[in-house]
């Protein structure tokens, strides 16, 4: 069974699955094992690892530590650039930033990374990445040099998501960006999810279990939570997110 099959199985079991995003620049390496254990013990279905802008030089050692502590949970790289690749992970989101018109993020970085990914035997999950306006400039917007899709125009997101499906991508990621001032609107998640036949990932700025549940109920197969867990060192909060999302089954 591929990692993507395992991710889909968790979605099918629960109705929607919780992915916890660990940013190597925002988590202390000394706390990494404890945080990873908390994710596993409190219902997270997968761990994403990576960030838009990497300062840390411990990427490889940290991702190996996550896999050592939690070999049973899918570990998927959420890469900001070609430096964020590791054979220790189970898979990598092979992100094409279809919301922007920066050729490096549509295909340029991918051509550079593909041979390395193949040589490592790392499973790529082709993902159409859509950055959505969040009322503040996020790191990903600045680093990518792209303009987010307008949050009040779900039809534009629908067209981009359908293009991703027709291009053969495995899923679509609707993201407001880490620490976003406003989340991807529920009506956009619902519109995109009902318009395409591939899974939708929703993330960025989700701060309460209720927010997460709303996006799961709107049709998101996978809901990503990150920043709020970095700010609240309470494993019970992970459990609250998992229970809120899983009850939509």
Secondary structure as the mmCIF struct_conf table of DSSP 4:
data_model
#
loop_
_struct_conf.conf_type_id
_struct_conf.id
_struct_conf.beg_label_comp_id
_struct_conf.beg_label_asym_id
_struct_conf.beg_label_seq_id
_struct_conf.end_label_comp_id
_struct_conf.end_label_asym_id
_struct_conf.end_label_seq_id
HELX_RH_AL_P HELX_RH_AL_P1 UNK A 3 UNK A 14
BEND BEND1 UNK A 15 UNK A 16
STRN STRN1 UNK A 17 UNK A 22
TURN_TY1_P TURN_TY1_P1 UNK A 24 UNK A 26
BEND BEND2 UNK A 27 UNK A 27
HELX_RH_3T_P HELX_RH_3T_P1 UNK A 29 UNK A 31
HELX_RH_AL_P HELX_RH_AL_P2 UNK A 32 UNK A 41
TURN_TY1_P TURN_TY1_P2 UNK A 42 UNK A 43
STRN STRN2 UNK A 46 UNK A 49
BEND BEND3 UNK A 52 UNK A 53
BEND BEND4 UNK A 57 UNK A 57
HELX_RH_AL_P HELX_RH_AL_P3 UNK A 59 UNK A 69
TURN_TY1_P TURN_TY1_P3 UNK A 71 UNK A 72
BEND BEND5 UNK A 73 UNK A 73
STRN STRN3 UNK A 74 UNK A 77
BEND BEND6 UNK A 80 UNK A 81
TURN_TY1_P TURN_TY1_P4 UNK A 82 UNK A 83
TURN_TY1_P TURN_TY1_P5 UNK A 87 UNK A 88
BEND BEND7 UNK A 89 UNK A 90
STRN STRN4 UNK A 91 UNK A 97
TURN_TY1_P TURN_TY1_P6 UNK A 98 UNK A 99
BEND BEND8 UNK A 100 UNK A 100
HELX_RH_AL_P HELX_RH_AL_P4 UNK A 103 UNK A 103
HELX_RH_PI_P HELX_RH_PI_P1 UNK A 104 UNK A 108
HELX_RH_AL_P HELX_RH_AL_P5 UNK A 109 UNK A 120
TURN_TY1_P TURN_TY1_P7 UNK A 121 UNK A 121
HELX_LH_PP_P HELX_LH_PP_P1 UNK A 122 UNK A 122
STRN STRN5 UNK A 123 UNK A 131
STRN STRN6 UNK A 132 UNK A 132
BEND BEND9 UNK A 135 UNK A 136
HELX_RH_AL_P HELX_RH_AL_P6 UNK A 139 UNK A 144
TURN_TY1_P TURN_TY1_P8 UNK A 145 UNK A 145
HELX_LH_PP_P HELX_LH_PP_P2 UNK A 147 UNK A 148
STRN STRN7 UNK A 149 UNK A 149
HELX_LH_PP_P HELX_LH_PP_P3 UNK A 150 UNK A 150
TURN_TY1_P TURN_TY1_P9 UNK A 151 UNK A 152
HELX_RH_AL_P HELX_RH_AL_P7 UNK A 154 UNK A 166
TURN_TY1_P TURN_TY1_P10 UNK A 167 UNK A 168
BEND BEND10 UNK A 170 UNK A 170
STRN STRN8 UNK A 171 UNK A 175
TURN_TY1_P TURN_TY1_P11 UNK A 178 UNK A 179
BEND BEND11 UNK A 181 UNK A 182
HELX_LH_PP_P HELX_LH_PP_P4 UNK A 183 UNK A 185
HELX_RH_AL_P HELX_RH_AL_P8 UNK A 186 UNK A 195
BEND BEND12 UNK A 197 UNK A 198
STRN STRN9 UNK A 199 UNK A 203
BEND BEND13 UNK A 204 UNK A 205
BEND BEND14 UNK A 208 UNK A 208
HELX_RH_AL_P HELX_RH_AL_P9 UNK A 209 UNK A 217
TURN_TY1_P TURN_TY1_P12 UNK A 218 UNK A 219
BEND BEND15 UNK A 221 UNK A 221
STRN STRN10 UNK A 222 UNK A 225
HELX_RH_AL_P HELX_RH_AL_P10 UNK A 227 UNK A 231
HELX_RH_AL_P HELX_RH_AL_P11 UNK A 235 UNK A 246
TURN_TY1_P TURN_TY1_P13 UNK A 247 UNK A 248
#
